[in-house]
């Protein structure tokens, strides 16, 4: 599949969506994302559900009107955030067979989150791509935990599909898309079973569910490949939460076509800027087997104090078009907020360029 059609535009695949968790890109504006030719953004259903609230967002015209981002928006289900918080502290809530009960603060009113509420909230947001509610696990969880995750993920996926079909009925114009999430942890048989059962329900695409890293934080390509094999190869395959540039290239080779991550914006706030190595900004260069096609420019290094050159002479972002390494180094040194904006804009453009090279554009 080479492109994804949404109510707010066509996305050429493979594509990377940066995380705009609370409806905002950290340290920069959506105008810089547009300038970087970013095709879409991911926003966090759970956090937006808490603040400012799905009803208020709907009253203000949905996420596109509220944020001023008039391109595709993917909203996650909120399941991963709830799982992570409950996993961190069991007193926060419980994942039951029919719902998630959540109460992070003592004395606070509990939240009951169901597959139906998950879809209803995403319709209130006006999302272009919606994710079904799933039950997340760690790769190291035992098989009985993985089995329960698959059973509930399939059951909840069917409920999400039914609610989606009910709400989309009679709507005018292009309809949003609904993705299912493939669970199963490190058990290949469960991954394949989960994917087959979700394909029977029918979705517009599929996402990788769970945690793709081992206890040491290293990527588990076997788990990612198992999940990709479980998905319909004719539909988008979404590697949720990934990743580093070399991980994206790896996952494209596995069949994934959609990615999101906080890494480019977070690295920019830590003065780390991405730069293609000399001669590597080519479709062949980014597919180097060792993944060493880029490097970091550490902006607080003293070597940049007198450097009049751009971060990357081949980059066309606002930073590289107009400013020197010396100037950005100065901005970081004095703590000027422009430093974070310009660095973030550069990293977003790096990721957009990476996807263009993978697509051979």
Secondary structure, DSSP 4 states (H G I P E B T S, - for coil): --EEEETTEEEESSEEEEE-TTSS-TTS-HHHHHHTT--EEEE-HHHHHHTT-HHHHHHTTHHHHHH---SEEEE--SHHHHHHHHHH-GGGEEE-SS-EEE--STTSPPEEE-HHHHHHHHHHHT-SEEE-------TTS-HHHHHHHHHHHHHHHHHHHHHHHHHHTT--SSPPEEEEEE--TT-HHHHHHHHHHHHHH--SEEEE-S--B-TTS-B-HHHHHHHHHHS-TTSEEEETT---HHHHHHHHHHT--EEEESHHHHHHHTTEEEEEPTT--STTGGG-TT--SEEEEETTSGGGTT--S-S-TT--SHHHHH--HHHHHHHHHHT-HHHHHHHHHHHHHHHHHHHHHHTT-
